[in-house]
């Protein structure tokens, strides 16, 4: 779709000031992503020419998010995707890690 074309074009142009966040929460509207989603988003964006950074705990590690943002700002020759691994509904005793969140 057009969003993929726009991302590919951003990589082609080397838009170093562009930073995008991807909420990697493993949930779709129908349930866990393993039901229908197997692509590696980071590898797709690397193929577009983007720098890809990963924050492994987006629920509580604010320092890691800040560090990733600083690293992204330091990269001036390509856009950056920051994949942030989260638990959807984090902290909710009955909705966490659920498509009901």
Contact map, one row per residue, 1 for C-alpha under 8 A:
11111000000000000000000000000000000000000000000000000000000000000000000000000000000000000000000000000
11111100000000000000000000000000000000000000000000000000000000000000000000000000000000000000000000000
11111110000000000000000000000000000000000000000000000000000000000000000000000000000000000000000000000
11111111000000000000000000000000000000000000000000000000000000000000000000000000000000000000000000000
11111111100000000000000000000000000000000000000000000000000000000000000000000000000000000000000000000
01111111110000000000000000000000000000000000000000000000000000000000000000000000000000000000000000000
00111111111000000000000000000000000000000000100100000000000000000000000000000000000000000000000000000
00011111111100000000000000000000000000000000100110000000000000000000000000000000000000000000000000000
00001111111110000000000000000000000000000000000100000000000000000000000000000000000000000000000000000
00000111111111100000000000000000000000000000000000000000000000000000000000000110000000000000000000000
00000011111111100000000000000000000000000000000111000000000000000000000000000110000000000000000000000
00000001111111000000000000000000000000000000000110000000000000000000000000000000000000000000000000000
00000000111111100000000000000000000000000000000000000000000000000000000000000100000000000000000000000
00000000011111110000000000000000000000000000000010000000000000000000000000001110000000000000000000000
00000000011011111100000000000000000000000000000000000000000000000000000000011110000000000000000000000
00000000000001111110000000000000000000000000000000000000000000000000000010111111000000000000000000000
00000000000000111110000000000000000000000000000000000000000000000000000010010110000000000000000000000
00000000000000111111000000000000000000000000000000000000000000000000000000000111000000000000000000000
00000000000000011111100000000000000000000000000000000000000000000000000110000011110000000000000000000
00000000000000000111110000000000000000000000000000000000000000000000000000000001110000000000000000000
00000000000000000011111000000000000000000000000000000000000000000000000000000000111100000000000000000
00000000000000000001111100000000000000000000000000000000000000000000000000000000111100000000000000000
00000000000000000000111110000000000000000000000000000000000000000000000000000000001111000000000000000
00000000000000000000011111000000000000000000000000000000000000000000000000000000001111000000000000000
00000000000000000000001111100000000000000000000000000000000000000000000000000000000011110000000010000
00000000000000000000000111110001110000000000000000000000000000000000000000000000000000100000000010000
00000000000000000000000011111111100000000000000000000000000000000000000000000000000000010000000011100
00000000000000000000000001111111100000000000000000000000000000000000000000000000000000000000000000100
00000000000000000000000000111110000000000000000000000000000000000000000000000000000000000000000000100
00000000000000000000000000111111000000000000000000000000000000000000000000000000000000000000000000100
00000000000000000000000000111111101000000000000000000000000000000000000000000000000000000000000001100
00000000000000000000000001110111111000000000000000000000000000000000000000000000000000000000000001100
00000000000000000000000001110011111111000000000000000000000000000000000000000000000000000000000000000
00000000000000000000000001000001111111000000000000000000000000000000000000000000000000000000000000000
00000000000000000000000000000011111110000000000000000000000000000000000000000000000000000000000000000
00000000000000000000000000000000111111000000000000000000000000000000000000000000000000000000000000000
00000000000000000000000000000000111111100000000000000000000000000000000000000000000000000000000000000
00000000000000000000000000000000110111110000000000000000000000000000000000000000000000000000000000000
00000000000000000000000000000000000011111000000000000000000000000000000000000000000000000000000000000
00000000000000000000000000000000000001111111000000000000000000000000000000000000000000000000000000000
00000000000000000000000000000000000000111111100000000000000000000000000000000000000000000000000000000
00000000000000000000000000000000000000011111110000010000000000000000000000000000101000000000000000000
00000000000000000000000000000000000000011111111000000000000000000000000000000000000000000000000000000
00000000000000000000000000000000000000011111111100000000000000000000000000000000000000000000000000000
00000011000000000000000000000000000000001111111111110000000000000000000000000000100000000000000000000
00000000000000000000000000000000000000000111111111110000000000000000000000000000000000000000000000000
00000000000000000000000000000000000000000011111111000000000000000000000000000000000000000000000000000
00000011101100000000000000000000000000000001111111000000000000000000000000000000000000000000000000000
00000001001101000000000000000000000000000000111111100000000000000000000000000110000000000000000000000
00000000001000000000000000000000000000000000111111110000000000000000000000000111100000000000000000000
00000000000000000000000000000000000000000000110011111000000000000000000100100111100000000000000000000
00000000000000000000000000000000000000000100110001111100000000000000000000000001111000000000000000000
00000000000000000000000000000000000000000000000000111110000000000001000100000001111000000000000000000
00000000000000000000000000000000000000000000000000011111000000000001000000000000011110000000000000000
00000000000000000000000000000000000000000000000000001111110000011001000000000000011110000000000000000
00000000000000000000000000000000000000000000000000000111110000000000000000000000000111000000000000000
00000000000000000000000000000000000000000000000000000011111110010000000000000000000111000000000000000
00000000000000000000000000000000000000000000000000000011111111011000000000000000000111000000000000000
00000000000000000000000000000000000000000000000000000000111111000000000000000000000011100100000000000
00000000000000000000000000000000000000000000000000000000111111000000000000000000000000000000000000000
00000000000000000000000000000000000000000000000000000000111111111000000000000000000000000000000000000
00000000000000000000000000000000000000000000000000000000011111111100000000000000000000000000000000000
00000000000000000000000000000000000000000000000000000000000011111110000000000000000000000000000000000
00000000000000000000000000000000000000000000000000000010110011111111000000000000000000000000000000000
00000000000000000000000000000000000000000000000000000010010011111111100000000000000100000000000000000
00000000000000000000000000000000000000000000000000000000000001111111110000000000000000000000000000000
00000000000000000000000000000000000000000000000000000000000000111111111000000000000000000000000000000
00000000000000000000000000000000000000000000000000001110000000011111111100000000010000000000000000000
00000000000000000000000000000000000000000000000000000000000000001111111110000000010000000000000000000
00000000000000000000000000000000000000000000000000000000000000000111111111000000000000000000000000000
00000000000000000000000000000000000000000000000000000000000000000011111111100000000000000000000000000
00000000000000000010000000000000000000000000000000101000000000000001111111100011000000000000000000000
00000000000000011010000000000000000000000000000000000000000000000000111111110000000000000000000000000
00000000000000000000000000000000000000000000000000000000000000000000011111110000000000000000000000000
00000000000000010000000000000000000000000000000000100000000000000000001111111111000000000000000000000
00000000000000111000000000000000000000000000000000000000000000000000000011111110000000000000000000000
00000000000001110000000000000000000000000000000000000000000000000000000000111110000000000000000000000
00000000011011111100000000000000000000000000000011100000000000000000000000111111000000000000000000000
00000000011001111110000000000000000000000000000011100000000000000000000100111111100000000000000000000
00000000000000010111000000000000000000000000000001111000000000000000000100100111110000000000000000000
00000000000000000011110000000000000000000100100001111000000000000000000000000011111000000000000000000
00000000000000000011110000000000000000000000000000011110000000000001100000000001111100000000000000000
00000000000000000000111100000000000000000100000000011110000000000000000000000000111110000000000000000
00000000000000000000111100000000000000000000000000000111110000001000000000000000011111000000000000000
00000000000000000000001110000000000000000000000000000111111000000000000000000000001111100000000000000
00000000000000000000001110000000000000000000000000000001111000000000000000000000000111110100000000000
00000000000000000000000011000000000000000000000000000000001000000000000000000000000011111100000110000
00000000000000000000000010100000000000000000000000000000000000000000000000000000000001111100001111101
00000000000000000000000000000000000000000000000000000000000000000000000000000000000000111111001111001
00000000000000000000000000000000000000000000000000000000001000000000000000000000000001111111001110000
00000000000000000000000000000000000000000000000000000000000000000000000000000000000000001111100100000
00000000000000000000000000000000000000000000000000000000000000000000000000000000000000001111111100000
00000000000000000000000000000000000000000000000000000000000000000000000000000000000000000011111100000
00000000000000000000000000000000000000000000000000000000000000000000000000000000000000000001111100000
00000000000000000000000000000000000000000000000000000000000000000000000000000000000000011101111111111
00000000000000000000000000000000000000000000000000000000000000000000000000000000000000111111111111001
00000000000000000000000011100000000000000000000000000000000000000000000000000000000000111100001111101
00000000000000000000000000100011000000000000000000000000000000000000000000000000000000011000001111111
00000000000000000000000000111111000000000000000000000000000000000000000000000000000000010000001011111
00000000000000000000000000000000000000000000000000000000000000000000000000000000000000000000001001111
00000000000000000000000000000000000000000000000000000000000000000000000000000000000000011000001111111
